């Protein structure tokens, strides 16, 4: 029989924070909150990585603050899923390469060099989880306008190539 894990979509979700589940002495302290969460669950989905590229030093702290066997399932950055991105979420050096530096950019507006570097930084940032044996799957939530057409299939083939060696959902 397969392994069953139980967790939530985020340990920082506003609804979870407001629910009263976290004790008061933990609720407003990110380090304590993650440690407390990991005492009760053995897995979590990281939602923040959809909205902005993660920073390696932050991800390394996640790995340090959780016990052996804990798994993080990481949402792919929005620019990798066809959703486009908010310009302000990119580091300044990448933002300067965009056709506009404010507001939302559709997928087709993102220069290829920005996408390539974003992929490199994304994989570099999640390396601490992988090295610690705490990286679960990479979650690619496709937009609702994705249709079963040749273009979509080509995109999925591209994702399969790009993510070789990773679990993908």
C-alpha positions as CSV (number, residue, x, y, z in Angstrom):
1,X,0.0,0.0,0.0
2,X,1.2,3.5,-0.7
3,X,2.2,6.1,1.8
4,X,-0.5,8.5,3.0
5,X,0.5,12.0,4.2
6,X,-1.7,14.7,5.6
7,X,-1.1,18.4,5.4
8,X,-2.5,21.7,4.2
9,X,-2.1,24.1,1.3
10,X,0.1,26.4,3.4
11,X,1.3,26.9,6.9
12,X,0.9,30.7,6.5
13,X,-2.6,30.8,5.0
14,X,-4.6,33.7,6.4
15,X,-7.6,31.4,7.1
16,X,-5.4,29.0,9.0
17,X,-3.9,31.9,11.0
18,X,-7.3,33.3,11.8
19,X,-8.8,30.0,12.7
20,X,-7.1,29.9,16.2
21,X,-5.3,26.6,15.4
22,X,-1.9,28.1,16.1
23,X,-1.3,28.9,19.8
24,X,-1.0,32.7,20.4
25,X,2.8,32.4,21.2
26,X,3.4,30.8,17.8
27,X,0.9,32.6,15.5
28,X,3.1,35.7,14.8
29,X,6.5,34.0,14.6
30,X,7.3,32.4,11.3
31,X,10.0,30.1,12.6
32,X,7.8,28.9,15.5
33,X,4.8,28.6,13.3
34,X,6.5,26.2,10.8
35,X,8.0,24.1,13.7
36,X,4.6,23.9,15.3
37,X,2.9,22.9,12.0
38,X,5.5,20.2,11.4
39,X,4.8,18.7,14.8
40,X,1.2,18.0,13.6
41,X,1.6,17.4,9.9
42,X,4.2,15.7,7.8
43,X,3.7,17.6,4.5
44,X,2.7,21.0,3.2
45,X,2.1,22.7,-0.1
46,X,4.1,25.9,-0.5
47,X,1.8,28.4,-2.1
48,X,4.0,31.5,-2.0
49,X,6.3,30.2,-4.8
50,X,3.5,30.7,-7.3
51,X,3.5,34.4,-6.6
52,X,7.2,35.1,-6.4
53,X,10.5,33.3,-6.9
54,X,11.6,31.8,-3.7
55,X,14.9,32.8,-2.1
56,X,17.4,30.1,-1.4
57,X,18.1,31.3,2.1
58,X,14.5,31.2,3.1
59,X,14.0,27.7,1.6
60,X,17.0,26.5,3.5
61,X,15.4,27.7,6.7
62,X,12.3,25.7,5.9
63,X,14.4,22.6,5.6
64,X,16.2,23.3,8.9
65,X,13.0,24.0,10.8
66,X,11.2,20.7,9.9
67,X,12.0,17.1,11.0
68,X,13.4,14.4,8.8
69,X,10.8,12.9,6.5
70,X,8.8,16.1,6.3
71,X,7.9,17.0,2.6
72,X,7.3,20.4,0.9
73,X,5.3,20.3,-2.3
74,X,6.2,23.5,-4.1
75,X,3.9,25.4,-6.4
76,X,5.6,26.4,-9.6
77,X,6.1,30.1,-10.2
78,X,3.2,31.7,-12.2
79,X,5.4,32.5,-15.2
80,X,6.0,28.7,-15.6
81,X,2.3,27.8,-15.6
82,X,0.9,30.1,-18.3
83,X,-0.6,32.6,-15.8
84,X,2.0,35.3,-16.6
85,X,3.3,37.3,-13.7
86,X,3.2,40.6,-11.7
87,X,6.3,42.6,-12.7
88,X,6.8,43.7,-9.1
89,X,7.4,40.1,-8.0
90,X,10.6,39.7,-9.9
91,X,14.0,40.7,-8.6
92,X,15.0,44.1,-9.8
93,X,17.6,42.8,-12.3
94,X,15.0,40.6,-14.0
95,X,12.3,43.2,-13.8
96,X,14.6,45.6,-15.7
97,X,14.5,43.2,-18.7
98,X,10.7,43.3,-18.9
99,X,8.8,45.4,-21.5
100,X,7.0,47.1,-18.6
101,X,8.1,47.1,-15.0
102,X,4.7,47.5,-13.4
103,X,1.4,45.6,-13.5
104,X,0.6,42.2,-14.9
105,X,2.4,40.7,-17.9
106,X,0.7,38.0,-19.9
107,X,2.8,34.9,-20.6
108,X,3.5,36.0,-24.2
109,X,4.9,39.3,-22.9
110,X,7.7,37.7,-20.8
111,X,11.0,37.7,-22.6
112,X,12.6,34.3,-23.0
113,X,15.8,35.4,-21.3
114,X,13.7,36.3,-18.2
115,X,12.0,33.0,-18.2
116,X,15.3,31.1,-18.5
117,X,16.9,33.0,-15.6
118,X,13.7,32.6,-13.5
119,X,13.8,28.8,-14.1
120,X,17.5,28.8,-13.0
121,X,16.8,30.8,-9.9
122,X,13.7,28.7,-9.0
123,X,15.7,25.4,-9.2
124,X,18.6,26.9,-7.3
125,X,16.3,28.2,-4.6
126,X,14.6,24.8,-4.0
127,X,17.9,22.9,-3.9
128,X,18.1,23.0,0.0
129,X,14.8,21.0,0.1
130,X,16.0,18.5,-2.4
131,X,19.4,18.1,-0.7
132,X,17.6,17.5,2.7
133,X,15.3,14.9,1.1
134,X,12.3,17.2,1.9
135,X,11.2,18.1,-1.7
136,X,8.0,16.5,-2.7
137,X,6.4,17.4,-6.0
138,X,6.5,20.5,-8.1
139,X,2.9,21.6,-8.5
140,X,2.1,23.1,-11.9
141,X,-1.5,24.5,-11.7
142,X,-2.4,25.4,-15.2
143,X,-4.8,28.3,-15.9
144,X,-8.5,27.5,-16.6
145,X,-8.1,28.6,-20.2
146,X,-5.8,25.7,-21.0
147,X,-7.4,23.5,-23.6
148,X,-6.5,20.1,-25.0
149,X,-4.8,21.5,-28.1
150,X,-1.4,20.8,-29.7
151,X,0.0,24.0,-28.2
152,X,-0.9,22.8,-24.7
153,X,0.6,19.4,-25.4
154,X,3.8,21.0,-26.6
155,X,3.9,23.0,-23.4
156,X,3.5,19.9,-21.2
157,X,6.3,18.2,-23.2
158,X,8.5,21.2,-22.4
159,X,7.6,21.0,-18.7
160,X,8.5,17.3,-18.7
161,X,11.9,18.0,-20.2
162,X,12.5,21.0,-17.9
163,X,11.6,19.1,-14.8
164,X,13.4,15.8,-15.4
165,X,14.4,14.3,-12.1
166,X,11.6,16.0,-10.1
167,X,8.2,14.7,-9.1
168,X,5.6,16.8,-10.9
169,X,1.9,17.2,-10.3
